[in-house]
Amino acid sequence: MPYQKLITDDLDAMLEALPPHVVGPLRERVDQHELLEVVLDLGRKPEARFSGREATLSDVEVTQDDLEYVVSRIGDFGDDNRAGIERTLHRISCIRNRAGRIVGLTCRVGRAVFGTIRVIEDLVKTGKSILLLGRPGVGKTTMLREVARVLADDLNKRVIIVDTSNEIAGDGDIPHPAIGKARRMQVATPTLQHAVMIEAVENHMPEVIVIDEIGTELEAAAARTIAERGVQLVATAHGNELQNLMMNPTLSDLIGGIQSVTLSDEEARRRRTQKSVLERRAPPTFDMLVEIQSWDRVAIHGDVASTVDALLRGSEETPKLREVDAEGEIHEVSPREVAREQRALDQLQPQPEGPTKRIYPFGVSRKRLEQAIQQAHSAITLAEHLNDADIVITLRNYYRRKLPALREAEARGVPIYVLRANTVFQMEQCLISLEETSTALDPITNALEEAEEAALGVTEGDGAVELTPQNAYIRRLQHELAQRYNVSSRSQGREPRRRVRIFQEERRPAAEAQLSSGSRRARSRSFDRTLRHAGGRRRRRQIGAGVRAGPLSGELRTDGTLHPRAGWHSARRTAARHRAGPGVRWGEPRARSAERNAALHRRPRRAGSGCDRARAVPG
């Protein structure tokens, strides 16, 4: 049996509040069930908005009498300029002029759709706090209303709805049946929503609190207070994805907040990052985050804390994608399928008309380039600044010197074309080659799509993948893409067949990695001390015939090797002892005894070298 959703919209109540010349064309349409809103602007024709299209309802312009006709049949407008129709879910918003008079109305159809949370029903029943994100009109409030009904009726929980604009439970004192047994608390003015949230926790002992559109710092702080008291939170916020909240200073506290931290030198070296980094300030208010992409597809972040930490470290966390088919079955959508769908949509988009390329001449005569464009009849314009350019043209000597402007262009991925000479002929040939390559597919795009396909396959458990040979610049882009997907990559082969290999590197145990890192640091410190003791460059000087100090200086053995326990000077003295022969003692005070001096006097002295020489004192 196909899976069906039960939809109730009370559309007749909305149509009765509209002027007669607007209602007539609406009743004749067969797609009333797809109606989203009706727009009435003073002095303009009335419009009906559907999903992806609009329709004009009448050739008669809207008058002030038409607006007053609608206002007299609905409820009173609040401080947020919103009103409703009693015991319905419809919402009417007004536009006022400077004098406060209404000059426009937006009549939005409210529908109660039963079964919309099937795709996240298991998450709702876990008892964890959930934040719903999505663009306006994607169905956040509809899903939130169904969540409240399921928790109250199916799980028998005490649910309180903080309904600021009467959008969840409808206008009037009696809530709409779509919320089930859940209770509704109205808010007198939107600026008091945070106070009503705290009041609901303190006075009514709820197990779940449902909030629509958290948008201020006070509301975010109240939500954190409620979550810390052990109450499950289910709320919505405007935004397409998690990154939008991270960049929003007002709502970033919902996911833990972002702060700048200065690391020590040792910690920065260990992380291999700069000293100032961004970190999560506190535990997130919501345990899970759901990005509503459409009525039947959502993206789920099961652990908000770990996802935010990974994004701050520069990694790319791929959320779990769920989709409900026509039979009501829930399927996991792989990232590879999403990438293919996105590429297909990009190819279906129409190409923009007019000039498609803007050239920034660097070190090239602008007048000659304009002349070449006219002679080649190319649809190309010249850019005044590098930021506005699609292509950079320069000469060979400028490109070899790698000036800052060219380095900036390479960092941004702007293609650079190098001319042999600053002549009109060379410029015309370059423009012709640009027109020929514009009709073909972009090689950079194809290479990145291939790398993305391989990275997704490796993350799903496939083996290592070798990509098509590319130049150094494209290989660097492929390495950066692989790093965003948390997979390893390596260039192999020789030019012109050098290519990137993407694979999943086996991670070593943490204890082994820590031991290896500690051993490297110990060897580094020992080597630094040796260099300081040896006097830097002097460690390369010859001590004797064929004897030279190594990286770790020490005592010279009889076989010519060095003992690591002694220092540099010990090695030099040992070498001099071998040259001086037996009978000479080293390291004694210079004032020796008479007997020792006599013995030294009888033995012919041999010249020594180094910092300490043997001296024969006459007896």
Phi, psi and omega in degrees: 000129182297147179282128182232147176254136178273122185239129173236129185235345182050048185292332180297323178296325177291316183293328179293338181271355182265157179298153184300321183286352175263324183290322184305305179297330180291320181291337180278347182280146180268352181253037179298330182291346178261003183293131178260310182199161176242130184249127178236108178245137183299127178082007179235166180283141179292143182233149173244130183252128177245181180288105177087005180203166179227158180216139176275129185269334183202152176275353179274130181288152181285134179249174178295328178295324178294319178295318179293330177298318180287317184297326182288347183249009178235182180283183181280147177279140178266192180294338178269012178059038177237145176218175181210180175250129189302134178062026171229170180258007181288148180230131179243121179247144184243156173244129183246155173270189183295329180279357180091004180276143182284126180237001179197149179225140173240108183261104185262133182279127177258131182234140172260112183251114181271129180104009182285339183265015180301326183288337179235020184297324179292329178289322181295325183280354179285342182087004180271156180286138186231135175247129181257128178243151177171158179288162179299134178088004182275346177112026180294311182294323178297317178291324179295322178295320179289327176298316179298320180292318181294317180294325182279317185271314185278322182257357177055047177258156177277108186246130176242129178255122173269101189255096186289312184253017182056033181270335181278312184250009175085170182277157180098172182280335180264121182290160180289145180297347183294341181269001178066224181272004179293147180263151185238132174247121179275156182244130184294317179217146184302333181290348180257013182298319181296325179291322178292327177298314178293322179297322180298322180289318186283330189255335192239005174048058181278157170263334179222138174239130181248126184230141178248128173063076169282123187221359181233166179293323179296321178291323177295320177293322177294323177296321177295320178298318180294317181295323179290342177272004175087017180261135178288133180247136171228116187218169177236158176207154181278133181155148182275326185208177184297325181298332178296322177291323180297327180271356180264108182295338181284320186254001182295340179293338179295334179249017175111345181080152181240134178222156178267132183235137176261121183269157172287167181298318181293318180292322178295322176292323180294319179280343183061045179228178174284169187286327179263116182230164176260135179224161177285133187280322186209169175299144182291151177291322182252133180286326182233154177225132182241121175264114182276109180269327177200184181296331187243003182225134178224157173245128190244128170256101186290330180230099184295322183298310181292326179293317179295318179298318180294320180293324178290331177280355179098000178275162180246111180269122180271121180287164176278129181257129178239148181215142178254126180273185182293338180271358181088007179274143181263129181236145173274128181262124182284149177301333179295320178294323179295319179296321178294319179296319180295319178294323178294321178293322179296324180287332180281343180292137180292145179283139180294144180272165179088195181299125183256349183227139176238124186255135174251109180279123179244109182077011181247143180296120181291322180295318179294323179293321176296322177296319178295322178295319178293318181290326180274353181053048182264142177275068185227141176242159179264135179267142179278332183230157180294329181295335183264003189266146171263335182218145175242132177244130181215177178263166186296318183292327176290321182292324179293328181281348177052061180291161185304321181296321179289323176295322177294320178296318178295323179295327179276353180083019179279127179296140180242124178252131185252128178261147177285324182216158182271062183239158180294324181298314179298322180292320178297318178298322178294318180295322178296318179294327177294319179294325179290322181280342181291332179282339180272169179287147181291122181294328179294316179298316179297319180294320179290324176296319177297318179293321179294319177299318180292319180296319177295321178295321179293320179294334179272003175107001178290167180283187180293148183232131175259128183272172179291141179303135181223172177282178186295321182294315180293324177298323178295319176297322178293322176297318179295321178295319178296325179294324178294332179267009176061039175237160182270152179214152182206138176273139181215161182092176180244156179296143002268017181257019180286134189216170182256136177246123181254130183207170177257112183280135178287129182275137177282155176302152184297321181295319180293318179296320180293321179295318180296318178296320178294323178295319179296319179294322179295318178295324180294317179295319179297320179293322177296317179296322179296319179295320178295320182290326183277352178081031173068251187289339184293344180293346180267355180286152179282135178273320181207201181288106177075011180250128181220140182288142177267194181298325178245102184285153179192198182282137182277123178277173181292335181273005177094355179271165183257141175269126187286351186280334182265170184264189182294313182296327177297322179294321181289321178295323180295320178296319178294326178297320178297324179285325183286335180090179182287160176096353179254125179257139185249148178088002178278160174297153181291330176278090184269169178287159182298322181295320181292323178294322179296318179298320179292327182290326180290330180271129179297132184284139176251136184294131177252172179225165180109192185279345183224115182254150177282127181245131177263117182264126180296141183281000000 
